Amino acid sequence: MPTKIEIKLPHRTSRHLFPEIVCKDGFMFSAQASDWHYCCPKTLDFFKLSCYSEVEVGFPSQPEELLLPFQAGEGSNVFGYVPLEVVREIIRKHGGTL
């Protein structure tokens, strides 16, 4: 029987930002969505990250190959319009969330 991987997507802790996502193996990254981030839809009306279809991922604690197709520019630590399913796949790959 496969092990269940827990995925907790954050709720906004302030009007503008979601808290950093920390995985069980220590991998960390920022996932943001608002009217000024690379996301879809562009709105502040959603307070759950899971309400967005694509989010901006930034500053992963180590390189993550699943993010490379979304890199905002060569050498950038920002990745735009990352589908939420890719975010979930990254979290599963790193053992789930704390």
C-alpha positions in Angstrom: 0.0 0.0 0.0 1.5 3.4 -1.0 2.3 5.9 1.7 0.0 8.9 1.8 1.9 12.2 1.3 0.4 15.1 3.2 0.1 18.3 1.2 -0.9 21.5 3.1 -1.2 24.5 0.9 -1.1 27.7 2.9 -3.7 30.4 3.6 -2.8 34.0 3.5 -1.4 35.2 6.8 -1.5 38.9 5.7 -3.5 40.7 3.1 -0.8 40.1 0.5 1.5 37.1 1.1 1.3 33.4 1.6 3.8 31.9 4.1 6.8 29.9 2.8 6.1 26.2 2.0 8.4 23.9 4.0 8.7 20.2 3.0 9.5 17.3 5.2 13.0 16.9 3.6 13.9 20.5 4.3 13.1 21.8 0.8 11.5 25.3 1.0 10.0 27.7 -1.5 7.7 30.7 -1.8 4.4 30.3 -3.7 2.6 33.6 -4.2 -0.5 34.8 -6.1 -2.1 38.2 -6.3 -2.7 40.9 -8.8 1.0 41.7 -9.1 2.4 38.1 -9.2 2.9 35.8 -12.2 -0.3 33.9 -11.5 -3.8 33.1 -12.7 -6.2 34.6 -11.9 -4.7 37.9 -10.9 -6.6 38.8 -7.8 -6.3 39.2 -4.0 -9.8 37.9 -3.5 -8.7 34.3 -2.8 -7.2 33.6 0.6 -6.3 29.9 -0.1 -3.4 29.1 -2.4 -5.4 26.2 -3.8 -8.0 28.6 -5.4 -5.4 29.7 -8.0 -4.7 27.6 -11.1 -1.2 29.0 -11.6 1.1 30.6 -9.1 4.5 32.3 -8.9 7.2 30.2 -7.2 10.3 31.9 -5.9 13.6 31.3 -4.1 13.6 27.5 -3.8 16.2 26.4 -1.2 17.8 24.2 -3.8 17.5 23.7 -7.6 14.3 21.9 -8.6 14.1 20.6 -12.2 10.3 20.6 -12.2 10.5 24.4 -12.1 12.9 25.0 -15.0 10.2 25.3 -17.7 8.7 28.3 -15.8 11.9 30.2 -15.0 11.3 34.0 -15.4 14.8 34.5 -17.0 18.2 32.9 -17.2 19.6 32.7 -13.6 16.4 33.9 -12.1 15.1 32.4 -8.8 11.5 33.3 -9.8 9.3 30.9 -11.8 6.1 32.3 -13.3 2.7 30.8 -14.0 3.5 27.4 -12.4 0.4 25.2 -12.5 -0.8 24.2 -9.1 -0.5 20.6 -10.0 3.3 21.1 -10.5 3.5 22.7 -7.0 1.7 19.7 -5.6 4.1 17.3 -7.5 7.1 19.2 -6.0 5.7 18.9 -2.5 5.1 15.1 -3.1 8.6 14.7 -4.4 10.0 16.2 -1.2 7.9 14.1 1.2 4.9 16.3 1.8 4.7 19.4 4.0 5.4 20.0 7.7 
